[in-house]
Amino acid sequence: MEFATNIINQINGIVWGPLMLALLLGVGLYLTIILKFMPIQKIPFAFKMLKKGTHASEKADKGDVTPFGALMTALSATVGTGNIGGVAAAIAIGGSGALFWMWVTALVGMATKYAEAVLAVTYREVDHDGRTVGGPMYYIKNGMGPKWAWLGVLFAVFGVIASFGTGNYIQATSVADAMDSTYGIEPWMTGVVMVILAAFVILGGVKRIASVAEKLVPGMAIAYISAGLIVIFMNAGRLPAAFQDIISSAFGYDAMAGGFVFALFWMSFQRGVARGIFSNEAGQGSAPIAHAAAQTEGPVQQGIVAMLGTFIDTLVVCSITGFVILTAGIIPTECEPSNVLMVGTAPEFCETGPPLTAAAFEATLGGIGPHIVSIGLAVFAFTTILGWSYYGERCAEFLFSEKAVLPFRILYLCMIPLGALVLYIQSSSGDNDGVINLVWLVVDSLTALMAAPNLIALAVLSPVIVVATKAYFDGKKSDES
């Protein structure tokens, strides 16, 4: 196990190295600039479009779900463990400055998510079963031409594999762990309940997934945000210090060292960008698979709705988690990045992930804190399982035709209790970290591997995005005049 972990750790260091981070932020910044900062300027307009998109437009020519349903399906896959556990891990290991780099990733990621949805709708297809299908593999094939088809195949392969890790195993393990630690429910029991509930939704296809997501995602997000705001309000006196710490840490300033420390800056930067992408998936190429199924009037309309996914996921939900942790004042000084660097890893008593978030809520709200985190994590992770089942299914169909859909769904469902079962075995043996840590490393690596083909396609097809955007907004000006 240790040997495998070391190997994957080395691969992770390569795929999340300077080149990938530069590509992720570089493509996002490039798209933001050529779109003249439209995604950021049009946030209020995007919410108007979202309200309008709760019902299918009469002008929509094809699609399986409403624009709102497509966004909720995408959000169901993004709002998950990354918002609760990922933010906590980023802050505990990379320092409070990691939150700043998550914000930066989200701001440029809005343009990335917009561009992904525009291309997904532009180049989508209708399969032999009448389903509307799309995503990076389709806009690579149809937009970049046959000679680039291998890049679409590569994305689809990584997408299928990632669906079992990012969307399945990790989420199932997180739910089982939360239910076990908070309520004493055996992991295998959680696994059985999850697979039954998931089967009812997943076997019904994207329409049922979207229908469930439209109800669960907004309700749970509002409840979690409300609880977080109560904690932040109760600790409002610590907000100025938290903001100051975020900025200084983001740029590697360490008071003890008396100035800039590159290692601290790099850890904050790398953790913030990696966790930001894992959470909001901007650039990863997963969300456009959901947006391709929207009953929308055109590519730009859905792109505007799609970019709200990044805004809501990172700039709202992740920020709430970050400020809950930072204002609770619960991270011991021994767990700060400078001390972590000196020992090479986080000390054993330093909590990261969901336990740190739960401890932050508990420090302010008392015994109700762990329940907020456990229930929130369970619902968020469960909806992520649903959303990612659709992503993996579409990638499998691209690789093997429509005949692969039902076998994929069955295999995906069979994998859900596996995460809970492994957790049960590890709990019985007293080892709760080995396999789980290895899977987290693999998932992290797959995120980067999925992103690479997608980011190349976004850069190559950027003129298509600009032309479509200009035509849409020029048309709106013409209508208004």
C-alpha positions in Angstrom: 0.0 0.0 0.0 2.8 2.4 0.9 4.6 1.7 -2.4 1.5 2.3 -4.4 0.8 5.5 -2.5 4.3 6.8 -3.2 4.0 6.1 -6.9 0.6 7.8 -7.2 1.9 10.7 -5.1 4.7 11.2 -7.6 2.3 11.1 -10.5 0.1 13.5 -8.7 3.0 15.9 -8.2 3.6 15.8 -11.9 0.0 16.3 -13.2 -0.6 19.0 -10.7 2.8 20.6 -11.3 3.4 24.1 -12.6 2.4 23.3 -16.2 -1.1 22.1 -15.3 -1.7 25.0 -12.9 -0.5 27.4 -15.6 -2.8 25.8 -18.1 -5.8 25.9 -15.9 -5.4 29.5 -14.8 -4.0 30.6 -18.2 -6.9 29.3 -20.3 -9.4 30.7 -17.8 -7.7 34.1 -17.8 -7.3 34.0 -21.6 -11.1 33.3 -22.0 -11.9 36.0 -19.5 -9.9 38.6 -21.4 -11.2 37.7 -24.9 -14.7 37.7 -23.6 -14.0 41.2 -22.2 -14.8 40.1 -18.6 -18.4 39.4 -19.7 -18.9 36.4 -17.3 -18.1 38.6 -14.2 -20.1 41.6 -15.5 -23.1 39.5 -16.4 -23.7 37.7 -13.0 -26.9 39.6 -12.3 -28.1 38.9 -15.8 -27.2 35.2 -15.4 -29.5 35.0 -12.4 -32.4 36.4 -14.5 -31.6 33.8 -17.1 -31.6 31.1 -14.5 -35.1 32.2 -13.2 -36.3 32.1 -16.8 -34.8 28.7 -17.4 -36.9 26.9 -14.8 -39.2 26.0 -17.7 -38.3 24.8 -21.1 -38.5 27.5 -23.8 -40.9 27.1 -26.7 -38.0 28.1 -28.9 -35.7 25.2 -27.7 -35.1 22.8 -30.6 -33.9 19.8 -28.5 -32.8 18.7 -25.1 -33.9 16.4 -22.3 -34.1 18.8 -19.3 -34.7 22.4 -18.5 -31.8 24.9 -18.3 -32.3 25.0 -14.6 -32.4 21.2 -14.4 -29.1 21.0 -16.3 -27.5 23.5 -13.9 -28.8 21.6 -10.9 -27.5 18.3 -12.4 -24.1 20.0 -12.8 -24.2 21.4 -9.3 -25.3 18.1 -7.9 -21.9 16.7 -9.1 -19.8 19.7 -8.0 -21.3 20.6 -4.6 -20.0 17.7 -2.6 -17.1 16.6 -0.4 -14.9 19.3 -2.0 -17.1 22.1 -0.5 -16.9 20.6 3.1 -13.9 18.4 3.3 -11.8 19.8 0.4 -11.8 23.4 1.7 -10.9 22.2 5.2 -8.0 20.1 3.8 -6.8 23.0 1.6 -6.7 25.4 4.6 -5.2 22.9 7.0 -2.4 21.9 4.6 -2.0 25.0 2.4 -2.9 27.7 4.9 -5.8 30.2 4.8 -4.3 31.7 1.6 -5.6 28.6 -0.2 -9.0 30.1 0.0 -7.8 33.2 -1.9 -6.5 31.0 -4.8 -9.8 29.1 -4.8 -11.5 32.5 -5.4 -9.1 33.3 -8.2 -9.7 29.9 -9.8 -13.4 30.5 -9.6 -13.3 34.0 -11.1 -11.4 32.9 -14.2 -13.3 29.5 -14.0 -16.6 31.3 -14.7 -15.3 32.1 -18.2 -14.1 28.5 -18.5 -17.5 27.1 -17.5 -19.3 29.5 -19.8 -17.1 28.5 -22.7 -17.6 24.8 -22.0 -21.3 25.0 -22.1 -21.4 27.2 -25.2 -19.3 24.5 -27.0 -21.3 21.6 -25.5 -24.6 23.0 -26.9 -23.0 24.1 -30.2 -21.6 20.6 -31.0 -24.1 18.3 -29.3 -25.8 15.4 -31.0 -28.9 13.2 -30.7 -28.1 9.5 -30.2 -30.1 6.6 -31.6 -32.2 6.4 -28.5 -33.3 10.1 -28.9 -31.1 11.4 -26.0 -29.3 14.7 -26.5 -25.6 14.1 -25.8 -22.6 16.4 -25.7 -19.5 17.4 -23.8 -15.8 17.8 -24.5 -15.5 14.5 -26.4 -18.2 15.7 -28.8 -16.9 19.3 -29.3 -13.4 17.9 -29.8 -14.7 15.4 -32.4 -17.1 17.8 -34.2 -15.3 21.1 -33.6 -11.7 20.2 -34.0 -12.0 17.5 -36.7 -11.3 13.8 -37.1 -7.5 14.2 -36.6 -8.2 15.2 -33.0 -10.7 12.4 -32.3 -8.1 10.6 -30.2 -8.2 13.5 -27.8 -11.9 13.1 -27.3 -11.4 9.4 -26.7 -8.7 10.2 -24.1 -11.1 12.5 -22.3 -13.9 9.9 -22.3 -11.6 7.2 -21.0 -10.5 9.4 -18.1 -14.1 10.4 -17.6 -15.3 6.9 -17.1 -12.5 6.1 -14.7 -13.0 9.3 -12.8 -16.7 8.7 -12.4 -16.0 5.6 -10.3 -13.5 7.5 -8.1 -14.5 11.2 -8.0 -18.3 10.6 -8.3 -18.7 7.2 -6.6 -16.1 5.7 -4.3 -15.0 8.9 -2.6 -18.5 10.1 -2.1 -19.8 6.8 -0.7 -16.9 6.5 1.7 -17.5 10.1 2.9 -21.2 9.5 3.6 -20.5 6.2 5.3 -17.7 7.8 7.5 -20.0 10.7 8.4 -22.9 8.4 9.4 -20.6 6.1 11.4 -18.7 8.9 13.3 -21.8 11.0 14.1 -24.6 8.4 14.5 -22.9 5.1 14.9 -24.4 3.6 11.8 -22.4 0.7 10.4 -20.8 1.6 7.0 -22.2 -1.4 5.3 -25.8 -0.3 6.3 -25.1 3.1 4.8 -23.9 1.5 1.6 -27.0 -0.6 1.2 -29.3 2.3 1.7 -27.3 4.5 -0.7 -27.3 1.9 -3.5 -31.1 1.4 -3.2 -31.8 5.2 -3.3 -29.3 5.7 -6.1 -30.7 2.9 -8.2 -34.2 4.4 -8.1 -32.8 7.7 -9.5 -29.9 6.6 -11.8 -31.9 3.9 -13.7 -34.5 6.6 -14.6 -31.9 8.5 -16.6 -31.0 12.2 -16.8 -34.6 13.4 -16.5 -35.0 11.7 -13.1 -31.5 12.8 -12.0 -32.4 16.4 -12.9 -35.8 16.2 -11.1 -34.2 15.0 -7.9 -31.3 17.5 -8.1 -33.7 20.4 -8.6 -35.2 19.6 -5.2 -32.2 18.4 -3.1 -29.4 20.7 -4.2 -31.1 24.2 -3.6 -32.7 23.1 -0.3 -29.5 21.6 1.1 -27.3 24.5 -0.2 -29.6 27.1 1.4 -29.6 25.2 4.7 -25.8 24.8 4.8 -25.2 28.4 3.8 -27.7 29.7 6.4 -26.0 27.6 9.2 -22.6 28.9 8.0 -23.7 32.5 8.1 -24.9 32.1 11.6 -21.5 30.9 12.7 -19.7 33.7 10.8 -22.0 36.3 12.3 -21.4 34.9 15.8 -17.7 35.1 15.2 -17.8 38.4 13.3 -15.1 40.0 15.4 -12.6 37.6 13.9 -13.4 38.4 10.3 -10.9 41.3 9.8 -8.1 39.0 11.1 -9.3 36.2 8.8 -9.2 38.4 5.7 -5.7 39.7 6.6 -4.5 36.1 7.2 -6.0 35.0 3.8 -4.1 37.7 1.9 -0.8 37.4 3.7 -0.8 33.6 3.5 -1.8 33.6 -0.2 1.4 35.4 -1.1 3.7 33.4 1.2 4.2 36.0 4.0 5.1 34.3 7.3 5.3 36.5 10.4 7.6 34.1 12.1 10.1 34.1 9.2 9.8 37.8 8.9 8.9 37.9 5.2 8.2 35.9 2.0 8.6 32.1 2.1 8.3 30.6 -1.4 7.4 27.1 -0.1 4.4 28.6 1.9 3.3 30.5 -1.2 3.5 27.4 -3.4 1.7 25.2 -1.0 -1.1 27.8 -0.6 -1.3 28.3 -4.4 -1.2 24.6 -5.4 -3.7 23.5 -2.7 -6.0 26.4 -3.5 -6.1 25.8 -7.3 -6.3 22.0 -7.0 -9.1 22.0 -4.4 -10.9 24.8 -6.3 -10.9 22.7 -9.5 -11.9 19.6 -7.6 -14.8 21.5 -6.1 -16.2 23.6 -9.0 -14.8 21.4 -11.9 -14.2 24.5 -14.1 -11.9 23.3 -16.9 -12.3 19.7 -16.0 -14.9 19.2 -18.7 -17.5 17.3 -16.7 -20.2 20.0 -16.3 -20.7 20.6 -20.0 -21.9 17.0 -20.3 -24.9 18.0 -18.2 -25.5 21.4 -19.9 -25.5 19.7 -23.4 -28.8 18.1 -22.4 -30.5 21.4 -21.7 -33.7 22.5 -23.6 -32.2 25.9 -24.4 -32.7 28.5 -27.1 -29.0 28.6 -27.9 -25.4 28.0 -26.7 -24.9 31.4 -25.2 -28.0 31.3 -23.1 -27.0 28.0 -21.5 -23.4 29.2 -21.1 -24.6 32.1 -19.1 -26.6 29.8 -16.8 -23.7 27.4 -16.6 -21.2 29.9 -15.3 -23.4 30.4 -12.2 -22.3 26.8 -11.2 -18.8 28.0 -10.4 -20.0 31.2 -8.7 -22.4 29.3 -6.4 -20.0 26.4 -5.7 -16.8 28.2 -4.9 -17.5 31.9 -4.3 -20.5 31.1 -2.1 -20.5 27.6 -0.6 -16.7 27.1 -0.4 -16.3 30.6 1.0 -18.8 29.8 3.7 -16.9 26.7 4.8 -13.6 28.6 4.7 -14.8 31.5 6.9 -16.6 29.1 9.3 -13.2 27.4 9.9 -11.1 30.6 10.0 -13.4 32.5 12.3 -13.9 29.6 14.7 -10.2 29.8 15.6 -9.7 26.1 16.0 -6.6 25.3 14.0 -3.7 24.7 16.4 -0.4 26.5 15.6 1.3 23.2 15.2 -0.9 22.5 12.2 0.0 25.8 10.3 1.8 25.4 7.0 5.1 26.6 8.3 5.2 23.8 10.9 3.8 21.3 8.5 6.7 22.1 6.1 9.3 21.6 8.9 8.1 18.1 9.7 7.3 17.2 6.0 3.6 16.2 6.7 0.7 17.2 8.9 1.1 16.2 12.6 -1.0 13.2 13.6 -3.4 15.3 15.8 -4.1 17.8 13.1 -7.6 17.2 11.7 -8.2 17.8 8.0 -11.2 17.3 5.8 -14.8 17.0 7.2 -13.7 16.6 10.9 -12.1 20.0 10.8 -15.3 21.6 9.4 -17.4 19.7 11.9 -15.1 21.0 14.7 -15.5 24.6 13.5 -19.3 24.4 13.6 -19.2 22.6 17.0 -16.9 25.2 18.5 -19.6 27.9 17.8 -22.9 26.0 17.8 -22.1 23.2 20.2 -23.5 19.7 19.7 -25.5 20.6 16.6 -22.3 21.4 14.7 -21.4 17.8 13.7 -25.0 17.1 12.7 -24.9 20.0 10.2 -21.7 18.8 8.6 -22.7 15.1 8.6 -26.2 15.7 7.1 -24.8 18.3 4.6 -22.0 16.0 3.6 -24.4 13.0 3.2 -26.8 14.9 0.9 -24.1 16.7 -1.1 -22.1 13.5 -1.6 -25.2 11.5 -2.6 -26.2 14.1 -5.2 -22.6 14.0 -6.5 -23.0 10.2 -7.0 -26.1 10.9 -9.1 -24.6 13.7 -11.2 -21.4 11.8 -11.9 -23.3 8.7 -12.9 -24.6 10.7 -15.8 -21.1 12.0 -16.7 -19.6 8.5 -16.7 -22.6 7.1 -18.7 -22.2 9.7 -21.5 -18.4 9.0 -21.7 -19.1 5.3 -21.8 -21.7 5.8 -24.6 -19.2 7.9 -26.6 -16.6 5.0 -26.4 -18.9 2.0 -26.8 -22.3 3.3 -28.3 -25.7 3.3 -26.6 -25.4 -0.4 -25.7 -23.0 0.6 -22.9 -25.5 2.7 -21.0 -27.3 0.0 -19.0 -24.2 -2.1 -18.2 -22.5 1.1 -17.0 -25.4 2.0 -14.8 -25.4 -1.4 -13.2 -21.6 -1.5 -12.7 -21.7 2.1 -11.3 -24.4 1.1 -8.8 -22.4 -2.0 -7.7 -19.4 0.2 -6.9 -21.4 2.4 -4.4 -21.4 0.0 -1.5 -17.7 -0.9 -2.2 -16.5 2.4 -0.7 -18.6 1.7 2.5 -17.5 -1.9 2.6 -13.8 -0.9 2.4 -14.4 1.6 5.2 -16.0 -1.1 7.3 -13.1 -3.4 6.8 -10.6 -0.7 7.6 -12.5 0.3 10.7 -12.5 -3.3 11.9 -8.8 -3.5 11.3 -8.0 -0.1 12.9 -6.7 1.3 9.6 -8.8 4.2 8.4 -6.4 6.0 6.1 -4.5 3.7 3.7 -6.9 2.9 0.9 -8.9 6.1 1.3 -5.8 8.3 1.0 -4.6 6.3 -2.0 -8.0 6.8 -3.7 -7.9 10.6 -2.9 -4.6 10.8 -4.7 -5.9 8.9 -7.7 -9.0 11.1 -7.9 -6.8 14.2 -7.7 -4.7 12.9 -10.6 -7.7 12.0 -12.7 -9.1 15.5 -12.3 -5.9 16.9 -13.9 -5.9 14.2 -16.6 -9.5 15.0 -17.6 -8.8 18.7 -17.7 -5.8 18.6 -20.1 -7.8 17.5 -23.3 -10.6 19.8 -22.4 -8.4 22.9 -21.9 -6.7 22.3 -25.3 -10.1 22.1 -27.0 -11.3 25.3 -25.2 -8.2 27.2 -26.4 -8.4 25.9 -30.0 -12.2 26.6 -30.3 -12.1 29.9 -28.5 -12.9 31.9 -31.7 -16.2 29.9 -31.9 -17.1 31.0 -28.4 -16.2 34.7 -29.1 -18.3 34.8 -32.3 -21.3 33.2 -30.7 -21.1 35.6 -27.7 -20.8 38.7 -29.9 -23.7 37.6 -32.1 -25.9 37.0 -29.1 -25.2 40.3 -27.3 -25.3 42.3 -30.5 -28.7 40.8 -31.2 -29.9 41.8 -27.7 -28.7 45.4 -28.2 -30.6 45.4 -31.6 -33.8 44.1 -29.9 -33.6 46.7 -27.2 -33.1 49.6 -29.7 
